[in-house]
Amino acid sequence: MDLSEYPSLGRLARMNAQLLAHNQTVATVVDGQLDDVERLLRAATDGNWDALLRLSEELAEQPHDRADNTVVRSARKVRDALRRDPSGGKASEPLSELLAACRVAKQRRISCG
C-alpha cells in the first residue's frame, strides 16, 4: 500500500493541534457573545434600555471572521430599533430574534465542542 498521498503522523499531529487552537478560538468568541446576551437579557428584564443599546452595539460591531453572523445581524436589529425608539417599544421582536440566534449558536457550540 502506497502511503505517499497520506499525511505523516507528525503532520497529522500538527494539523490536530491547529484544529484544537481554532476550536478554542471559536469557543471563546461564542462564549463571549453568550455572556453579552446574558447581560442583554438582564438589561431588557430591568428595562435598562441604555445598557441594552450599548450591549447590542458591542455585539453588532464584532468582526465577521470572529462572530456568528446571525447573532451579529440580530444584534444590529436590536441596536437599530433602540436608536429609533430609545424607550424600547420597538426592540422586543428583534430582541427575541437575537435570543433565538444565540440559542442556536450555543447548541452548535455544544454539538461541536
C-alpha positions as CSV (number, residue, x, y, z in Angstrom):
1,M,0.0,0.0,0.0
2,D,1.4,3.4,-1.0
3,L,1.1,5.9,1.8
4,S,2.7,8.8,-0.1
5,E,-0.7,10.5,-0.6
6,Y,-1.5,10.4,3.1
7,P,-0.1,12.9,5.7
8,S,2.5,11.6,8.1
9,L,1.7,11.1,11.7
10,G,3.8,14.2,12.6
11,R,1.8,16.3,10.1
12,L,-1.5,14.9,11.4
13,A,-0.5,15.9,15.0
14,R,0.3,19.5,13.8
15,M,-3.0,19.6,12.0
16,N,-4.8,18.3,15.0
17,A,-3.1,21.0,17.2
18,Q,-4.2,23.7,14.7
19,L,-7.7,22.4,14.7
20,L,-7.8,22.5,18.5
21,A,-6.5,26.0,18.6
22,H,-9.1,27.2,16.1
23,N,-11.8,25.4,18.0
24,Q,-10.8,27.1,21.2
25,T,-10.8,30.5,19.5
26,V,-14.3,29.9,18.2
27,A,-15.5,28.7,21.6
28,T,-14.1,31.8,23.3
29,V,-15.9,34.1,20.8
30,V,-19.2,32.2,21.2
31,D,-18.9,32.2,25.0
32,G,-18.2,35.9,24.9
33,Q,-21.3,36.5,22.8
34,L,-23.4,34.4,25.1
35,D,-22.1,36.4,28.1
36,D,-23.1,39.6,26.3
37,V,-26.5,38.2,25.6
38,E,-27.0,37.3,29.2
39,R,-26.3,40.9,30.1
40,L,-28.7,42.0,27.3
41,L,-31.4,39.8,28.8
42,R,-30.8,41.2,32.3
43,A,-30.9,44.8,30.9
44,A,-34.1,44.1,29.0
45,T,-35.7,42.5,32.0
46,D,-34.8,45.5,34.1
47,G,-35.9,47.9,31.4
48,N,-32.4,49.4,31.2
49,W,-32.6,50.5,27.5
50,D,-29.4,52.4,27.6
51,A,-27.4,49.3,28.7
52,L,-29.3,47.2,26.1
53,L,-28.3,49.7,23.4
54,R,-24.7,49.7,24.5
55,L,-24.5,45.9,24.6
56,S,-26.3,45.4,21.3
57,E,-23.8,47.9,19.7
58,E,-20.9,45.8,21.1
59,L,-22.3,42.6,19.7
60,A,-23.2,44.3,16.3
61,E,-19.7,45.5,15.8
62,Q,-17.9,42.2,16.2
63,P,-15.6,41.3,13.2
64,H,-17.3,39.0,10.8
65,D,-14.5,36.5,11.0
66,R,-14.8,36.2,14.8
67,A,-18.5,36.1,15.2
68,D,-21.7,34.2,14.4
69,N,-23.2,36.2,11.5
70,T,-26.8,35.5,12.6
71,V,-26.1,36.8,16.1
72,V,-24.4,39.9,14.7
73,R,-27.3,40.6,12.3
74,S,-29.8,40.2,15.1
75,A,-27.8,42.5,17.4
76,R,-27.8,45.1,14.7
77,K,-31.6,45.0,14.5
78,V,-31.8,45.5,18.3
79,R,-29.4,48.3,18.1
80,D,-31.2,50.0,15.2
81,A,-34.6,49.6,16.9
82,L,-33.3,51.2,20.1
83,R,-31.7,54.0,18.1
84,R,-35.1,54.7,16.5
85,D,-37.0,54.4,19.8
86,P,-34.9,54.7,22.9
87,S,-37.9,53.7,25.1
88,G,-37.6,50.1,23.9
89,G,-41.0,49.9,22.4
90,K,-39.7,48.6,19.1
91,A,-37.0,46.3,20.5
92,S,-38.9,43.3,21.7
93,E,-39.2,41.5,18.4
94,P,-35.6,42.0,17.4
95,L,-34.5,41.0,20.9
96,S,-36.5,37.8,20.7
97,E,-34.8,37.1,17.3
98,L,-31.4,37.8,18.9
99,L,-32.0,35.4,21.8
100,A,-33.1,32.7,19.4
101,A,-30.0,33.2,17.3
102,C,-27.9,32.9,20.4
103,R,-29.6,29.7,21.4
104,V,-28.8,28.2,18.0
105,A,-25.2,29.3,18.3
106,K,-25.0,27.8,21.8
107,Q,-26.4,24.5,20.5
108,R,-23.9,24.4,17.6
109,R,-21.1,25.1,20.2
110,I,-22.3,22.2,22.3
111,S,-22.6,19.8,19.4
112,C,-19.2,20.8,18.0
113,G,-17.4,21.4,21.3
